Structure formats: C-alpha cells, structure tokens
C-alpha cells in the first residue's frame, strides 16, 4: 500500500522568508500524481500544486514550487516570500493513475508565519 | 471554476437522530465524489468513493449501514449519518472530480456535533 510521510508536524518562518516542507512517499508504481494541499483555519482544502511523476520538470505556481526527486521518493514544497496568509496546515498527497485513484494524505505540517 | 459546495457547514443534533450532508459541484459535472472524515489536528481519512449512478465503495472499517452515501446525479452526493451518536462527532469533507486525470476539489466541510 502507498504511504505518505510528513516528518515535520510544525514549521515556522519569518514573513518574507522562504520555507521548505518535506514529504516522502512509498510506492511501487512508476506513474502517479503528487499534490500539496493547504488547509487554512477555515478548514477548506485548497490545491496548491500538482506534479505528474512522468514529468521531470518541477511544478511551479507563483511563490510555490516543488522539488520532486523520483528516485528518492521525495516531494518537498518551497514557499518563497512567505506571507501571513500562507499560515495553514499543509498536506502532501499521493494518487495512483491506474486502479484505485483515491488520495493518500500525509499527516500534515502546520506552518506558522511570524510577522 | 471548480466550486464544490457543502451544506450544512455546521449541525448540532441529538443522539439517535439521522443527519444528511449534501455535496454539490456547482460548475462542473462530477463523475466521482469522495467523502472524508477529519478528527481534530489529524489528517483526512477517506470514508468512501462514489461514482454517479452506482453504489459507493467504502474503505475498510467504515460501516456502510451507518454512513449512507448516495450519488444520484452528476452534481450531487449526500452522506447520511444514521442513528448518530457522540462518537460520530467530527468534521466531514467532500470532494468532487470531473475526470480521472483531474484533481479533486473540496467542499468547505461540515462540522457535526452530536449531543
């Protein structure tokens, strides 16, 4: 079974600084999707960024970028120029392409932005 | 685009009653909808996957007679918690997906409190 591990329960960063959230996963599949979701205090899950495993290029969405290391099964999220609105729980998630296509979530990392 | 509406956002009811939660995709047709449960400070736990017009697929350990899921149309899925008890109190989140290669979009969640 696929598993997703986020080893940092909590992280904090100064406003305007850069922070990196870690995520590792375990799978025997060669093709799959990886996601980062943000859950602010309102508790709505918001898709931050998505990566297809067959793409070598790291995905980027404005201030958010990933470092996807397929061989190491690592998928970290970098937030540049951190803003107060970035404070939230961040969940890394995995999804197979074939077969059961449910999301498998990590435990989450709570990110605090210090003004 | 890709808006998912969940209703109600908060419900309080007496033990023994049944509660229905609605999940609607407002601007797209969702072939698949998912129901999650989230305990405080924990990750999302998938309860079941429902495809329009067919029976839901429940995850191991989830009582299908307790949590009734209906996905009668491409824009609406409902979760009914039958004979609810205090241990059913939780945050329930739905998500919807149009096609298999597209990401899930989440509703705002429903906070269920059973007295």
Interface residues (C-beta under 8 A of the other chain):
Chain A: X33 X35 X37 X42 X43 X44 X45 X46 X47 X50 X91 X97 X101 X102 X103 X105 X106 X107 X108
Chain B: X32 X34 X38 X42 X43 X44 X46 X49 X91 X93 X95 X100 X101 X103 X104 X105 X106 X107 X108 X109
